[in-house]
Amino acid sequence: MNYWKSHAQEEVDFVVRRGEEVVELIQVTYASIERDVREREVKNLVKASHDLKCDNLKVVTWDYRQSMEYSYKRIEFIPLWQWLLQTA
């Protein structure tokens, strides 16, 4: 697992790989207000998705849960507690 950073210093927190294949991109935020979560996390996630050719996009939040489409990409927002239970 590593992170992604563009030449313009845009970042995605976690790049999950299986061998050489990128299988998931994850942003992590403490923000719980929908507008804050979307503004700060989504743009970089979508840019990395195009660059790394990965469509499994998640934003781990404190307590915000939602799915959305942005720039033809589906993004899942998931509360930390729920994400931890899924990975256990």
Sine and cosine of phi, psi and omega as CSV:
sin_phi,cos_phi,sin_psi,cos_psi,sin_omega,cos_omega
0.00,0.00,0.67,-0.75,0.07,-1.00
-0.54,-0.84,-0.30,-0.95,0.00,-1.00
-0.81,-0.59,0.17,-0.99,0.01,-1.00
-0.88,-0.48,0.67,-0.74,0.05,-1.00
-0.63,-0.78,0.79,-0.62,-0.01,-1.00
-1.00,0.08,0.13,-0.99,0.06,-1.00
-0.90,0.44,-0.43,0.90,0.01,-1.00
-1.00,0.02,0.21,0.98,0.04,-1.00
0.94,0.33,0.35,0.94,0.11,-0.99
-0.98,0.18,0.61,-0.80,-0.11,-0.99
-0.74,-0.67,0.49,-0.87,0.23,-0.97
-0.85,-0.53,0.71,-0.71,-0.16,-0.99
-0.90,0.43,-0.71,0.71,-0.07,-1.00
-0.69,-0.72,0.73,-0.68,0.15,-0.99
-0.91,-0.42,0.90,-0.44,-0.03,-1.00
-0.99,-0.15,0.81,-0.58,-0.03,-1.00
-0.88,-0.47,0.51,-0.86,0.20,-0.98
-0.86,-0.50,0.98,-0.19,-0.16,-0.99
0.93,0.36,-0.81,-0.58,0.04,-1.00
-1.00,-0.02,-0.23,0.97,-0.06,-1.00
-0.99,0.15,0.74,-0.67,0.11,-0.99
-0.99,0.13,0.87,-0.50,-0.08,-1.00
-0.95,-0.30,-0.29,0.96,-0.02,-1.00
-0.30,-0.96,0.61,-0.80,0.12,-0.99
-0.88,-0.48,0.74,-0.67,-0.09,-1.00
-0.76,-0.65,0.78,-0.63,0.20,-0.98
-0.97,-0.26,0.53,-0.85,0.03,-1.00
-0.81,-0.59,0.71,-0.70,0.00,-1.00
-0.56,-0.83,0.52,-0.85,0.09,-1.00
-1.00,0.05,-0.29,0.96,-0.03,-1.00
-0.85,0.52,0.60,-0.80,0.03,-1.00
-0.82,-0.57,-0.07,1.00,0.05,-1.00
-1.00,0.03,0.79,-0.61,-0.12,-0.99
-0.76,0.65,-0.76,0.65,-0.04,-1.00
-0.87,0.50,-0.69,0.72,0.00,-1.00
-0.91,0.42,-0.67,0.74,-0.01,-1.00
-0.88,0.47,-0.76,0.65,-0.05,-1.00
-0.91,0.42,-0.73,0.68,-0.07,-1.00
-0.89,0.46,-0.67,0.75,-0.12,-0.99
-1.00,0.09,-0.46,0.89,-0.20,-0.98
-0.94,-0.33,-0.53,0.85,-0.20,-0.98
-0.95,0.31,-0.71,0.70,-0.09,-1.00
-0.85,0.53,-0.74,0.68,0.00,-1.00
-0.91,0.40,-0.60,0.80,0.02,-1.00
-0.89,0.47,-0.69,0.72,0.01,-1.00
-0.93,0.37,-0.64,0.76,0.05,-1.00
-0.88,0.48,-0.70,0.71,0.03,-1.00
-0.91,0.42,-0.60,0.80,0.01,-1.00
-0.86,0.52,-0.70,0.72,0.04,-1.00
-0.92,0.40,-0.69,0.72,-0.06,-1.00
-0.91,0.40,-0.66,0.75,-0.08,-1.00
-0.99,-0.15,-0.01,1.00,0.03,-1.00
0.83,0.56,0.81,0.58,0.00,-1.00
-0.76,-0.65,0.75,-0.66,-0.01,-1.00
-0.95,-0.32,0.03,1.00,0.02,-1.00
-1.00,-0.07,0.99,-0.11,-0.15,-0.99
-0.89,-0.45,0.77,-0.63,0.02,-1.00
-0.72,-0.69,0.53,-0.85,0.18,-0.98
-0.84,-0.54,0.90,-0.44,0.04,-1.00
-1.00,0.04,0.84,-0.54,-0.09,-1.00
-0.89,-0.46,0.09,-1.00,0.07,-1.00
-0.95,0.32,-0.78,0.63,-0.03,-1.00
-0.49,-0.87,0.24,0.97,-0.02,-1.00
-1.00,-0.04,0.76,-0.65,-0.01,-1.00
-0.80,-0.61,0.80,-0.60,-0.01,-1.00
-0.11,-0.99,0.37,-0.93,0.21,-0.98
-0.84,-0.54,0.56,-0.83,0.00,-1.00
-0.51,-0.86,0.31,-0.95,0.13,-0.99
-0.95,-0.31,0.73,-0.68,0.03,-1.00
-0.58,-0.81,0.85,-0.53,0.01,-1.00
0.80,0.61,0.71,0.70,0.02,-1.00
0.90,0.43,0.34,0.94,0.04,-1.00
-0.87,-0.49,0.65,-0.76,0.08,-1.00
-1.00,-0.04,0.78,-0.63,-0.03,-1.00
-0.84,-0.54,0.76,-0.65,0.03,-1.00
-0.97,-0.24,0.83,-0.56,0.10,-0.99
-0.99,-0.16,0.81,-0.59,-0.12,-0.99
-0.68,-0.73,0.72,-0.69,0.05,-1.00
-0.90,0.44,0.54,-0.84,-0.04,-1.00
-0.80,0.60,-0.74,0.67,-0.05,-1.00
-0.86,0.52,-0.63,0.78,-0.02,-1.00
-0.95,0.31,-0.64,0.77,0.04,-1.00
-0.89,0.46,-0.67,0.74,0.03,-1.00
-0.89,0.46,-0.61,0.79,0.03,-1.00
-0.93,0.37,-0.56,0.83,0.01,-1.00
-0.94,0.35,-0.54,0.84,-0.08,-1.00
-1.00,0.00,-0.10,0.99,-0.03,-1.00
-0.96,0.26,0.00,0.00,0.00,0.00
